[in-house]
């Protein structure tokens, strides 16, 4: 026995330590269930297991993302179902309004429901959200802004595309649109003939004697007048029409009863000697030396040619002299440069420079709607006993209302209708003259070659060409609309536009000289981007006094507008890795985007046209719902695929990380046995050393 070392003890000790270390590893595997708990257990396996864990966690999140995406799409699709139901109802109403068993009043009630349905569609498009994200206003595909209020961008789908290599590209940016327009025709309507009673001294008589002062020669004469020594003498009763510019003096002899009409006449003076003269004013007239009344029975009445309280005719004179006689002024505009020495009875019009005036003496009652027989129904009942409202609807959906009263005059009606079209609807923005949208044709002012050929009618004009500028009239009182008896005397035609689109940053042309008969550019910037611009573009309307109509002309400079488009495509992360996503784009479902702004059912023609508009809108909604359905199916399939991948990936991760519990337990039992035997061997080795100590101690 060697005493320098005890190999048995060393061997037993080392074996016991190794067994304890192995038991620790086996115990950790049994307690954690992991084969690879640290990198030291299996460096390569640990790295692979970590990647597998990331993939499995990503798959779990992707499955949840997919399910959230399905919920979002179901929310959008449910809202679209309601929009589709409202469009179906609107189509049903359009068919109803197309039937001529309905009155204008009935169609007006239908239009009220149509307007409410349009508002509801806008509310759904604006308020449908998922986790505070708006779904149906187009912002889930793209957002836009423009430099003009009249410019609108309708987003009907994705503006992002993916090429064959998986690279995404978007058309977001700034675009400048230039438009040149070839104007169409504007609508012109005419009412039926209104019977206007002559209550105001209106000039409707024939003038048998026509005298042109510029063509007079010495000793010229005819029935009731003669010209000699520079004096035109009226010596017989009758009607005399005087025109021209001549320094002649006009003298009316005693006892004469004459009506003298001045039409843009400029002469010296008018002398009335105990005669009865009615002076009718047309245009601008002047008497350089004024008017003189002689004798006690002289009488002068001055009328505007348009009648009492209308101020078309004018007369400028130096003064009115005389010590006796009467002067009555019925309308017109009279200007005197010196105070008159005689009392004037003023029944209307504008008078300046005359001090001795008796105001409003014997003024005649103006003609009101109550005096016009066309405003009484078949039973003789006046239609305007209570005020009645008329609604004017433009083809693009803009509206204005006017209220008619029994005391309104024809001029009041004309001005109300004119201002409603010019200011409330806004057509005055496109023309240099806002007072001729509605004109009334006075008797004696007909124009046989134009629209104002029939006296007693209103002529109603639009300054906006095409269907978007057409005007329709409706009221709760069907008899009132029937009284106006409107018919179209010039049909509108559409404007043709030539548009070019440029990149606003570098000026590069996207497309040039696109011809369109509507004020929209569809699919040029991108297939799902439609740009709507002002229908008047670079068109200006100017009043032509000869044709008595608004003349449309193309401005020398093109119309320009700029739009800014930003990609807001909704991306669903449906995979565990970067780039494994699906882009979802939901179109704008507002009434404007669906083309419903111009829906007008107040006329049969409008109701018929609306059917086609609604068919297109229903198609757009159905197409979008189909796309959402396809997205949902894609997500459902993706979720199923992810679930299967998750299962297999989890199995692979388990094989790398998880312990085989049966094997580990068998190993643990073996190690327990080894541990016990190791301890026993160590004890025995210690005992051999004790035996040696016992021998040495004897």
C-alpha positions as CSV (number, residue, x, y, z in Angstrom):
1,X,0.0,0.0,0.0
2,X,1.3,3.4,-1.0
3,X,0.8,6.2,1.4
4,X,1.9,9.1,-0.8
5,X,-1.5,9.1,-2.6
6,X,-4.8,7.4,-2.5
7,X,-5.9,6.8,-6.1
8,X,-9.1,5.1,-5.0
9,X,-10.3,8.1,-3.1
10,X,-9.4,10.5,-6.0
11,X,-11.1,8.3,-8.6
12,X,-14.2,7.9,-6.5
13,X,-14.3,11.7,-5.8
14,X,-14.0,12.7,-9.4
15,X,-16.6,10.2,-10.6
16,X,-19.0,11.4,-7.9
17,X,-18.5,15.0,-9.0
18,X,-19.2,14.1,-12.7
19,X,-22.3,12.3,-11.6
20,X,-23.5,15.2,-9.6
21,X,-22.9,17.6,-12.5
22,X,-24.8,15.3,-14.9
23,X,-27.6,15.0,-12.3
24,X,-27.9,18.9,-12.2
25,X,-28.3,19.1,-15.9
26,X,-30.8,16.2,-15.9
27,X,-32.8,17.8,-13.0
28,X,-32.9,21.2,-14.9
29,X,-34.2,19.5,-18.0
30,X,-36.8,17.6,-16.0
31,X,-37.9,20.7,-14.0
32,X,-37.9,23.2,-17.0
33,X,-38.9,20.7,-19.8
34,X,-36.1,22.2,-21.9
35,X,-33.3,20.4,-23.5
36,X,-31.5,23.6,-24.4
37,X,-31.9,26.1,-21.6
38,X,-28.7,28.1,-22.2
39,X,-26.3,28.5,-25.1
40,X,-23.9,26.2,-23.2
41,X,-26.3,23.3,-23.5
42,X,-26.1,23.4,-27.4
43,X,-24.7,26.5,-29.0
44,X,-26.0,25.8,-32.5
45,X,-29.3,24.4,-31.3
46,X,-29.7,27.5,-29.0
47,X,-29.3,29.9,-31.9
48,X,-31.7,27.9,-34.1
49,X,-34.2,27.7,-31.2
50,X,-34.2,31.5,-30.7
51,X,-35.0,32.1,-34.4
52,X,-37.7,29.5,-34.2
53,X,-39.2,31.3,-31.1
54,X,-39.3,34.6,-33.0
55,X,-41.0,33.0,-35.9
56,X,-43.6,31.2,-33.7
57,X,-44.3,34.5,-31.8
58,X,-44.6,36.4,-35.1
59,X,-47.0,33.8,-36.5
60,X,-49.2,34.1,-33.4
61,X,-49.3,37.9,-33.8
62,X,-49.9,37.6,-37.6
63,X,-52.9,35.4,-36.9
64,X,-54.4,38.0,-34.5
65,X,-53.6,40.8,-37.1
66,X,-55.4,38.8,-39.7
67,X,-58.5,38.4,-37.5
68,X,-58.5,42.1,-36.6
69,X,-58.3,42.8,-40.4
70,X,-61.3,40.6,-41.0
71,X,-63.2,42.4,-38.3
72,X,-62.4,45.8,-39.8
73,X,-63.5,44.7,-43.3
74,X,-66.7,43.3,-41.9
75,X,-67.4,46.6,-40.3
76,X,-66.9,48.4,-43.6
77,X,-68.9,45.9,-45.5
78,X,-71.8,46.2,-43.1
79,X,-71.9,49.9,-43.6
80,X,-71.8,49.5,-47.3
81,X,-74.7,47.2,-47.1
82,X,-76.7,50.1,-45.6
83,X,-75.5,52.4,-48.4
84,X,-76.6,49.9,-50.9
85,X,-80.0,49.7,-49.4
86,X,-80.4,53.5,-49.5
87,X,-79.3,53.5,-53.2
88,X,-81.9,50.9,-54.0
89,X,-84.5,53.0,-52.3
90,X,-83.4,56.1,-54.2
91,X,-83.7,54.1,-57.5
92,X,-87.2,53.1,-56.5
93,X,-88.1,56.7,-55.8
94,X,-86.6,57.7,-59.2
95,X,-88.9,55.2,-61.0
96,X,-91.8,56.6,-59.0
97,X,-90.9,60.2,-59.9
98,X,-90.6,59.2,-63.6
99,X,-94.4,58.5,-63.7
100,X,-96.5,61.4,-64.9
101,X,-99.3,60.5,-62.6
102,X,-97.3,62.7,-60.1
103,X,-97.5,66.4,-59.8
104,X,-94.5,68.7,-59.4
105,X,-95.5,69.0,-55.7
106,X,-95.3,65.2,-55.4
107,X,-91.9,65.1,-57.0
108,X,-90.8,67.8,-54.6
109,X,-91.7,65.6,-51.7
110,X,-89.8,62.7,-53.3
111,X,-86.8,65.0,-53.7
112,X,-86.9,65.8,-50.0
113,X,-86.5,62.1,-49.2
114,X,-83.8,61.8,-51.8
115,X,-81.9,64.7,-50.2
116,X,-82.2,63.0,-46.7
117,X,-80.9,59.7,-48.1
118,X,-77.9,61.5,-49.7
119,X,-77.2,63.1,-46.3
120,X,-77.4,59.7,-44.6
121,X,-75.0,58.2,-47.1
122,X,-72.6,61.1,-46.3
123,X,-73.0,60.4,-42.6
124,X,-72.2,56.7,-43.0
125,X,-69.2,57.5,-45.2
126,X,-68.0,60.0,-42.7
127,X,-68.7,58.2,-39.4
128,X,-68.0,54.6,-40.1
129,X,-64.8,53.9,-38.1
130,X,-62.8,50.9,-36.7
131,X,-60.6,51.8,-33.7
132,X,-61.2,55.5,-34.6
133,X,-59.9,54.9,-38.2
134,X,-62.4,56.2,-40.8
135,X,-63.1,53.5,-43.4
136,X,-65.5,54.9,-46.1
137,X,-64.4,58.5,-46.7
138,X,-61.5,57.4,-49.0
139,X,-58.8,58.2,-46.4
140,X,-58.0,54.4,-46.0
141,X,-56.7,54.6,-49.5
142,X,-55.4,58.1,-49.9
143,X,-55.9,61.7,-48.7
144,X,-56.0,64.8,-50.9
145,X,-56.2,68.6,-50.9
146,X,-56.6,71.2,-53.7
147,X,-56.0,74.9,-54.3
148,X,-59.6,75.5,-55.4
149,X,-62.9,74.8,-53.6
150,X,-64.4,73.6,-56.9
151,X,-61.7,70.9,-57.4
152,X,-62.4,67.5,-55.9
153,X,-60.5,64.2,-56.0
154,X,-62.5,61.0,-55.9
155,X,-60.4,58.0,-54.7
156,X,-62.0,54.7,-55.9
157,X,-59.3,52.3,-54.8
158,X,-55.5,51.8,-54.3
159,X,-53.0,54.3,-55.5
160,X,-50.1,51.9,-54.7
161,X,-49.1,49.2,-57.1
162,X,-46.7,46.3,-56.7
163,X,-44.6,45.2,-59.7
164,X,-43.5,41.7,-60.6
165,X,-40.5,41.9,-58.3
166,X,-42.6,42.8,-55.3
167,X,-41.5,46.5,-55.3
168,X,-44.2,48.9,-54.2
169,X,-44.7,52.3,-55.9
170,X,-47.2,55.1,-55.3
171,X,-48.5,58.0,-57.4
172,X,-48.6,60.4,-54.4
173,X,-47.4,63.9,-55.0
174,X,-48.6,67.2,-56.5
175,X,-50.2,67.5,-59.9
176,X,-51.1,70.6,-61.9
177,X,-54.1,70.4,-64.2
178,X,-54.6,72.8,-67.1
179,X,-58.0,72.9,-68.8
180,X,-59.2,74.6,-72.0
181,X,-62.9,74.5,-72.6
182,X,-65.1,74.7,-75.7
183,X,-68.3,76.1,-74.3
184,X,-71.6,74.3,-74.9
185,X,-75.0,76.1,-74.9
186,X,-76.9,77.3,-71.9
187,X,-80.6,76.6,-71.3
188,X,-83.1,79.3,-72.0
189,X,-86.7,79.0,-70.8
190,X,-89.8,81.0,-71.3
191,X,-93.0,81.3,-69.3
192,X,-96.5,81.4,-70.7
193,X,-98.1,84.8,-71.5
194,X,-99.2,86.9,-68.6
195,X,-102.1,89.3,-69.1
196,X,-100.9,92.6,-67.7
197,X,-103.7,95.2,-67.2
198,X,-102.8,98.8,-68.2
199,X,-103.1,100.7,-65.0
200,X,-100.2,102.9,-65.1
201,X,-100.3,105.1,-68.2
202,X,-98.1,102.7,-70.2
203,X,-97.3,103.9,-73.7
204,X,-99.0,101.5,-76.0
205,X,-100.4,103.8,-78.6
206,X,-99.4,104.1,-82.3
207,X,-97.8,107.3,-83.5
208,X,-99.3,108.3,-86.8
209,X,-96.8,111.2,-87.4
210,X,-93.1,110.5,-87.2
211,X,-90.8,113.6,-87.4
212,X,-87.0,113.3,-87.6
213,X,-85.6,116.7,-86.7
214,X,-82.3,116.0,-88.5
215,X,-84.2,115.6,-91.8
216,X,-86.5,118.7,-91.6
217,X,-86.3,121.4,-94.3
218,X,-87.9,124.8,-94.3
219,X,-91.7,124.7,-94.9
220,X,-92.0,120.9,-94.4
221,X,-95.4,120.0,-93.2
222,X,-97.9,117.2,-92.7
223,X,-101.0,116.5,-90.9
224,X,-101.0,118.4,-87.6
225,X,-97.6,120.0,-87.9
226,X,-95.4,122.4,-89.9
227,X,-91.8,123.5,-89.8
228,X,-90.8,127.1,-90.7
229,X,-88.3,129.7,-89.4
230,X,-86.6,127.0,-87.2
231,X,-89.9,126.3,-85.3
232,X,-91.7,123.0,-85.4
233,X,-95.3,123.9,-84.7
234,X,-97.9,121.3,-83.6
235,X,-101.2,122.7,-84.8
236,X,-103.4,119.6,-84.8
237,X,-104.3,117.0,-82.2
238,X,-102.8,113.5,-82.5
239,X,-99.8,111.4,-81.7
240,X,-96.4,112.7,-82.8
241,X,-93.1,110.8,-82.6
242,X,-90.0,113.1,-82.6
243,X,-86.4,112.0,-82.9
244,X,-83.1,113.5,-83.8
245,X,-80.9,116.4,-82.8
246,X,-81.8,119.9,-83.9
247,X,-81.8,123.3,-82.3
248,X,-85.4,123.8,-83.3
249,X,-88.1,125.1,-81.0
250,X,-91.3,123.1,-80.6
251,X,-94.5,125.0,-80.2
252,X,-97.9,123.6,-79.5
253,X,-100.8,125.9,-80.5
254,X,-103.9,126.7,-78.5
255,X,-106.6,124.0,-78.1
256,X,-104.4,121.2,-79.4
257,X,-104.6,117.8,-77.5
258,X,-101.3,116.1,-78.5
259,X,-99.2,113.2,-77.3
260,X,-95.5,113.8,-78.2
261,X,-93.0,111.0,-77.8
262,X,-89.3,111.9,-77.5
263,X,-86.8,109.1,-78.4
264,X,-83.2,110.2,-77.8
265,X,-84.3,113.7,-78.8
266,X,-82.1,116.8,-78.3
267,X,-83.7,120.2,-79.2
268,X,-84.1,123.7,-78.0
269,X,-87.4,124.0,-76.1
270,X,-91.0,123.1,-75.8
271,X,-93.6,125.8,-75.6
272,X,-97.3,125.0,-74.7
273,X,-99.9,127.7,-75.3
274,X,-103.2,126.8,-73.6
275,X,-102.8,123.2,-75.0
276,X,-103.0,119.8,-73.4
277,X,-99.7,117.8,-74.0
278,X,-98.6,114.4,-72.9
279,X,-94.8,114.1,-73.3
280,X,-93.6,110.5,-73.4
281,X,-89.9,109.8,-72.8
282,X,-87.9,107.1,-74.4
283,X,-84.1,107.0,-73.9
284,X,-82.1,110.1,-73.0
285,X,-83.6,113.5,-74.1
286,X,-82.8,117.1,-73.6
287,X,-84.5,120.5,-74.0
288,X,-81.7,123.1,-74.0
289,X,-84.0,126.1,-73.2
290,X,-86.5,124.2,-71.1
291,X,-90.3,124.1,-71.1
292,X,-92.6,127.1,-71.0
293,X,-96.3,127.0,-70.3
294,X,-98.5,130.0,-71.6
295,X,-102.0,130.8,-70.6
296,X,-104.2,129.5,-67.8
297,X,-105.3,126.3,-69.5
298,X,-102.0,124.9,-70.5
299,X,-101.4,121.3,-69.2
300,X,-98.3,119.1,-69.5
301,X,-98.0,115.4,-68.4
302,X,-94.6,113.7,-68.6
303,X,-94.6,109.9,-68.7
304,X,-91.8,107.4,-68.8
305,X,-92.4,105.1,-71.8
306,X,-92.4,102.2,-69.4
307,X,-95.2,103.5,-67.3
308,X,-95.7,104.8,-63.8
309,X,-92.9,104.1,-61.3
310,X,-90.5,102.9,-64.0
311,X,-87.6,105.1,-64.7
312,X,-86.3,104.3,-68.2
313,X,-87.0,107.6,-70.0
314,X,-84.9,110.7,-69.0
315,X,-85.3,114.4,-69.7
316,X,-82.7,117.1,-69.0
317,X,-83.7,120.7,-69.3
318,X,-82.7,124.2,-68.1
319,X,-86.0,124.9,-66.3
320,X,-89.8,125.0,-66.4
321,X,-91.3,128.4,-66.7
322,X,-94.8,129.9,-66.7
323,X,-97.2,131.5,-64.3
324,X,-100.2,129.3,-64.8
325,X,-101.0,125.8,-66.0
326,X,-100.3,122.3,-64.5
327,X,-97.4,119.9,-64.9
328,X,-97.7,116.2,-63.8
329,X,-94.8,113.9,-63.9
330,X,-95.5,110.1,-64.0
331,X,-92.2,108.3,-63.7
332,X,-89.0,108.8,-65.7
333,X,-86.1,110.9,-64.6
334,X,-86.4,114.7,-64.9
335,X,-83.4,116.9,-64.2
336,X,-83.7,120.7,-64.2
337,X,-80.7,123.1,-63.9
338,X,-82.9,126.0,-62.6
339,X,-85.7,126.2,-60.1
340,X,-89.1,125.9,-61.8
341,X,-91.5,128.8,-61.4
342,X,-94.5,126.5,-61.5
343,X,-95.9,123.8,-59.2
344,X,-95.3,120.2,-60.4
345,X,-97.4,117.2,-59.3
346,X,-95.1,114.2,-58.9
347,X,-96.6,110.8,-59.3
348,X,-93.4,108.8,-59.4
349,X,-90.0,108.8,-60.9
350,X,-87.0,110.9,-60.1
351,X,-87.0,114.7,-60.2
352,X,-84.1,117.0,-59.5
353,X,-83.8,120.8,-59.6
354,X,-87.5,121.5,-59.2
355,X,-88.6,122.9,-55.8
356,X,-92.3,123.4,-56.2
357,X,-93.4,119.8,-56.0
358,X,-96.6,118.3,-54.7
359,X,-95.5,114.7,-53.8
360,X,-97.5,111.6,-54.8
361,X,-100.6,113.3,-55.8
362,X,-103.2,111.0,-57.4
363,X,-100.6,108.2,-57.8
364,X,-102.0,105.2,-59.6
365,X,-101.9,101.8,-57.9
366,X,-99.1,99.6,-59.4
367,X,-100.0,96.3,-61.1
368,X,-99.5,93.4,-58.7
369,X,-99.9,89.7,-59.1
370,X,-103.4,90.1,-57.7
371,X,-104.3,92.0,-60.9
372,X,-103.0,89.2,-63.2
373,X,-105.6,86.6,-64.2
374,X,-103.1,83.8,-64.7
375,X,-102.5,83.7,-60.9
376,X,-106.1,82.6,-60.3
377,X,-107.0,78.9,-60.5
378,X,-109.9,77.4,-62.6
379,X,-112.3,78.1,-59.7
380,X,-111.3,81.7,-59.6
381,X,-109.3,81.4,-56.3
382,X,-106.2,83.5,-56.1
383,X,-103.1,81.4,-55.7
384,X,-101.2,83.8,-53.5
385,X,-103.7,84.5,-50.8
386,X,-100.9,83.1,-48.6
387,X,-97.2,83.6,-49.5
388,X,-96.0,80.8,-51.7
389,X,-92.4,79.4,-52.1
390,X,-90.8,78.5,-55.3
391,X,-87.6,76.3,-55.3
392,X,-85.1,76.7,-58.1
393,X,-82.8,73.7,-58.5
394,X,-79.7,73.8,-60.7
395,X,-78.5,70.6,-62.5
396,X,-75.5,70.2,-60.2
397,X,-77.8,70.1,-57.1
398,X,-77.4,73.8,-56.0
399,X,-80.7,75.2,-54.8
400,X,-82.4,78.6,-54.0
401,X,-85.8,79.6,-52.9
402,X,-88.0,82.7,-53.4
403,X,-91.1,83.7,-51.7
404,X,-93.9,85.3,-53.7
405,X,-96.6,87.6,-52.1
406,X,-99.9,88.9,-53.4
407,X,-98.5,92.4,-53.4
408,X,-95.5,91.6,-55.6
409,X,-95.3,93.4,-58.9
410,X,-94.0,91.8,-62.1
411,X,-90.7,93.6,-61.5
412,X,-90.6,92.2,-57.9
413,X,-91.0,88.6,-59.3
414,X,-88.4,89.2,-62.0
415,X,-85.9,90.6,-59.5
416,X,-86.5,87.8,-56.9
417,X,-86.0,85.0,-59.5
418,X,-83.0,86.8,-61.0
419,X,-81.3,87.3,-57.7
420,X,-81.9,83.7,-56.7
421,X,-80.1,82.5,-59.8
422,X,-77.4,85.1,-59.7
423,X,-76.5,85.2,-56.0
424,X,-78.0,82.3,-54.2
425,X,-77.1,79.6,-56.8
426,X,-74.0,81.6,-57.7
427,X,-74.2,82.0,-61.5
428,X,-73.2,85.7,-61.1
429,X,-69.7,84.4,-60.4
430,X,-69.3,83.5,-64.1
431,X,-70.6,86.6,-65.8
432,X,-70.0,90.4,-66.0
433,X,-73.8,91.1,-65.8
434,X,-75.9,89.7,-63.0
435,X,-79.2,91.4,-63.8
436,X,-80.3,89.6,-67.0
437,X,-80.8,86.0,-65.8
438,X,-84.6,86.8,-65.8
439,X,-86.2,89.4,-67.9
440,X,-89.8,90.3,-68.6
441,X,-90.8,91.2,-72.1
442,X,-92.9,94.4,-72.0
443,X,-95.5,95.2,-74.6
444,X,-93.8,97.3,-77.3
445,X,-90.4,95.9,-76.5
446,X,-90.5,92.6,-78.3
447,X,-87.6,91.4,-80.4
448,X,-88.9,89.3,-83.2
449,X,-85.5,87.8,-84.0
450,X,-84.5,86.7,-80.5
451,X,-85.8,85.0,-77.3
452,X,-87.8,88.1,-76.3
453,X,-90.3,87.9,-79.1
454,X,-93.5,87.4,-77.1
455,X,-94.8,90.2,-74.9
456,X,-96.0,89.4,-71.4
457,X,-93.5,86.5,-70.8
458,X,-90.5,86.0,-68.5
459,X,-87.4,84.7,-70.2
460,X,-85.2,82.7,-67.8
461,X,-81.6,82.1,-68.8
462,X,-78.7,80.1,-67.3
463,X,-75.1,81.2,-67.7
464,X,-73.8,77.6,-67.1
465,X,-73.8,75.3,-70.1
466,X,-74.8,71.7,-70.1
467,X,-77.0,69.7,-67.8
468,X,-75.3,71.0,-64.7
469,X,-76.5,74.5,-65.5
470,X,-80.1,73.6,-66.2
471,X,-82.7,75.1,-64.0
472,X,-85.9,73.5,-62.7
473,X,-88.7,75.1,-60.7
474,X,-90.9,73.4,-58.1
475,X,-93.3,74.4,-55.4
476,X,-95.8,72.9,-53.0
477,X,-98.4,74.7,-55.0
478,X,-98.7,72.9,-58.3
479,X,-101.1,75.5,-59.6
480,X,-98.4,78.2,-59.2
481,X,-95.9,76.2,-61.2
482,X,-98.6,75.7,-63.8
483,X,-99.3,79.4,-63.9
484,X,-95.7,80.0,-65.1
485,X,-96.1,77.3,-67.7
486,X,-92.4,77.1,-68.4
487,X,-91.0,75.6,-71.6
488,X,-87.5,75.4,-73.0
489,X,-86.7,77.5,-76.0
490,X,-83.0,76.7,-76.1
491,X,-81.7,73.3,-75.1
492,X,-78.4,73.1,-73.3
493,X,-75.5,71.3,-74.7
494,X,-72.4,70.0,-72.9
495,X,-69.0,71.7,-72.8
496,X,-66.1,69.9,-74.3
497,X,-62.8,70.1,-72.3
498,X,-59.2,69.6,-73.3
499,X,-57.1,68.8,-70.3
500,X,-53.4,68.3,-69.6
501,X,-51.9,66.9,-66.4
502,X,-48.4,67.8,-65.2
503,X,-46.1,66.8,-62.3
504,X,-46.2,70.1,-60.3
505,X,-42.6,69.7,-59.1
506,X,-40.7,69.1,-62.3
507,X,-43.3,70.1,-64.9
508,X,-43.2,66.6,-66.6
509,X,-46.3,65.9,-68.6
510,X,-48.3,63.0,-67.3
511,X,-50.9,63.3,-70.1
512,X,-51.7,66.1,-72.6
513,X,-54.8,67.2,-74.5
514,X,-57.2,64.7,-73.0
515,X,-60.6,65.3,-74.6
516,X,-63.6,64.8,-72.3
517,X,-67.3,66.0,-72.4
518,X,-67.5,66.1,-68.6
519,X,-65.6,68.1,-66.1
520,X,-63.7,65.1,-64.7
521,X,-60.3,63.5,-65.6
522,X,-60.7,59.8,-64.9
523,X,-57.8,57.4,-64.4
524,X,-55.0,59.6,-65.8
525,X,-52.9,60.0,-62.7
526,X,-53.8,56.5,-61.5
527,X,-56.6,54.1,-62.4
528,X,-58.4,54.8,-59.1
529,X,-58.0,58.5,-59.1
530,X,-60.7,60.8,-60.6
531,X,-60.3,64.6,-60.6
532,X,-63.3,66.8,-60.9
533,X,-62.8,70.5,-61.7
534,X,-65.0,73.6,-62.1
535,X,-67.4,72.9,-64.9
536,X,-67.0,76.6,-66.0
537,X,-63.2,76.1,-66.2
538,X,-61.9,79.0,-68.3
539,X,-65.4,79.9,-69.6
540,X,-66.7,83.5,-69.2
541,X,-70.3,84.5,-69.8
542,X,-71.0,88.1,-71.1
543,X,-74.3,89.7,-71.8
544,X,-75.0,90.5,-75.4
545,X,-77.6,93.3,-75.7
546,X,-78.2,92.5,-79.4
547,X,-78.9,88.8,-79.0
548,X,-80.3,89.3,-75.5
549,X,-78.5,86.3,-74.2
550,X,-75.4,85.3,-72.3
551,X,-72.6,84.6,-74.8
552,X,-70.0,82.0,-73.6
553,X,-66.4,82.4,-74.6
554,X,-63.2,80.6,-73.8
555,X,-60.8,82.7,-71.8
556,X,-57.4,83.3,-73.3
557,X,-55.6,81.7,-70.4
558,X,-56.3,78.0,-69.5
559,X,-58.0,77.1,-66.2
560,X,-55.4,75.8,-63.7
561,X,-55.8,73.8,-60.5
562,X,-53.3,71.9,-58.4
563,X,-54.0,68.8,-56.3
564,X,-52.0,67.1,-53.6
565,X,-52.4,63.4,-53.1
566,X,-50.9,61.3,-50.3
567,X,-50.9,57.5,-50.1
568,X,-52.8,56.2,-47.1
569,X,-53.2,52.6,-48.1
570,X,-54.2,50.3,-45.2
571,X,-51.6,47.6,-44.8
572,X,-52.3,44.4,-42.8
573,X,-49.2,42.7,-41.4
574,X,-50.3,39.1,-42.1
575,X,-46.9,37.3,-41.9
576,X,-44.1,36.8,-39.4
577,X,-41.5,38.6,-41.5
578,X,-40.9,42.0,-43.0
579,X,-42.8,42.6,-46.3
580,X,-45.4,39.9,-45.6
581,X,-48.3,42.3,-45.7
582,X,-51.6,42.8,-47.6
583,X,-52.7,46.3,-48.8
584,X,-56.4,47.1,-48.4
585,X,-58.0,50.0,-50.1
586,X,-61.6,51.1,-49.6
587,X,-63.0,53.7,-52.0
588,X,-64.7,56.9,-51.0
589,X,-68.4,56.1,-50.5
590,X,-69.7,59.6,-50.1
591,X,-72.6,60.9,-52.1
592,X,-70.3,63.2,-54.2
593,X,-67.9,60.3,-55.0
594,X,-70.9,58.2,-56.0
595,X,-72.1,60.9,-58.4
596,X,-75.2,61.8,-56.5
597,X,-74.8,65.5,-56.2
598,X,-76.7,66.2,-59.4
599,X,-79.6,63.9,-58.6
600,X,-82.8,66.0,-59.2
601,X,-86.2,64.4,-59.3
602,X,-88.3,67.5,-59.5
603,X,-88.9,66.9,-63.2
604,X,-89.7,63.7,-65.2
605,X,-86.6,64.1,-67.3
606,X,-84.4,64.5,-64.2
607,X,-86.0,61.4,-62.6
608,X,-85.3,59.4,-65.8
609,X,-81.6,60.5,-65.8
610,X,-81.3,59.7,-62.1
611,X,-82.0,56.0,-62.8
612,X,-78.8,55.7,-64.8
613,X,-76.8,57.6,-62.2
614,X,-78.1,55.4,-59.4
615,X,-77.3,52.2,-61.5
616,X,-73.7,53.4,-61.7
617,X,-73.6,54.2,-58.0
618,X,-75.0,50.8,-57.1
619,X,-72.4,49.2,-59.4
620,X,-69.6,51.1,-57.6
621,X,-70.8,50.0,-54.2
622,X,-71.3,46.4,-55.3
623,X,-67.8,46.4,-56.9
624,X,-66.3,47.7,-53.7
625,X,-68.2,45.2,-51.6
626,X,-67.0,42.4,-53.9
627,X,-63.4,43.6,-53.4
628,X,-63.9,43.6,-49.6
629,X,-65.3,40.1,-49.8
630,X,-62.3,39.0,-51.7
631,X,-60.0,40.7,-49.1
632,X,-61.9,38.9,-46.3
633,X,-61.5,35.5,-48.1
634,X,-57.8,36.2,-48.6
635,X,-57.4,37.0,-45.0
636,X,-59.3,33.9,-43.9
637,X,-57.2,31.7,-46.1
638,X,-54.1,33.5,-44.8
639,X,-55.2,32.9,-41.2
640,X,-55.7,29.1,-41.9
641,X,-52.2,29.0,-43.6
642,X,-50.7,30.8,-40.7
643,X,-52.3,28.4,-38.2
644,X,-50.8,25.4,-40.0
645,X,-47.4,27.1,-40.3
646,X,-47.6,28.0,-36.6
647,X,-48.2,24.3,-35.8
648,X,-45.3,22.9,-37.7
649,X,-43.0,25.7,-36.7
650,X,-43.9,25.0,-33.0
651,X,-43.1,21.3,-33.5
652,X,-39.7,22.2,-35.0
653,X,-39.0,24.6,-32.1
654,X,-40.0,21.9,-29.6
655,X,-37.6,19.4,-31.2
656,X,-34.8,21.9,-30.8
657,X,-35.6,23.2,-27.3
658,X,-37.7,20.7,-25.4
659,X,-36.4,17.8,-23.4
660,X,-37.4,14.1,-23.9
661,X,-38.9,13.6,-20.5
662,X,-38.7,9.8,-20.6
663,X,-35.1,9.7,-21.7
664,X,-34.1,12.4,-19.2
665,X,-35.9,10.5,-16.4
666,X,-34.1,7.3,-17.3
667,X,-30.8,9.2,-17.3
668,X,-31.8,10.7,-13.9
669,X,-32.4,7.3,-12.4
670,X,-29.1,6.0,-13.8
671,X,-27.3,8.9,-12.3
672,X,-29.0,8.4,-8.9
673,X,-27.6,4.8,-8.9
674,X,-24.2,6.1,-9.9
675,X,-24.4,8.7,-7.2
676,X,-25.2,6.2,-4.6
677,X,-22.5,3.8,-5.7
678,X,-20.0,6.6,-6.0
679,X,-20.7,7.7,-2.4
680,X,-20.3,4.0,-1.3
681,X,-16.9,3.7,-3.1
682,X,-15.7,7.0,-1.6
683,X,-16.6,5.7,1.8
684,X,-14.8,2.4,1.3
685,X,-11.7,4.3,0.0
686,X,-11.8,6.3,3.2
687,X,-12.0,3.2,5.3
688,X,-8.8,1.7,3.8
689,X,-6.9,4.8,4.9
690,X,-8.4,4.4,8.4
691,X,-7.1,0.7,8.5
692,X,-3.6,1.9,7.9
693,X,-3.9,4.4,10.8
694,X,-5.0,1.6,13.0
695,X,-1.9,-0.6,12.3
696,X,0.5,2.3,12.9
697,X,-1.1,3.1,16.2
698,X,-0.4,-0.4,17.7
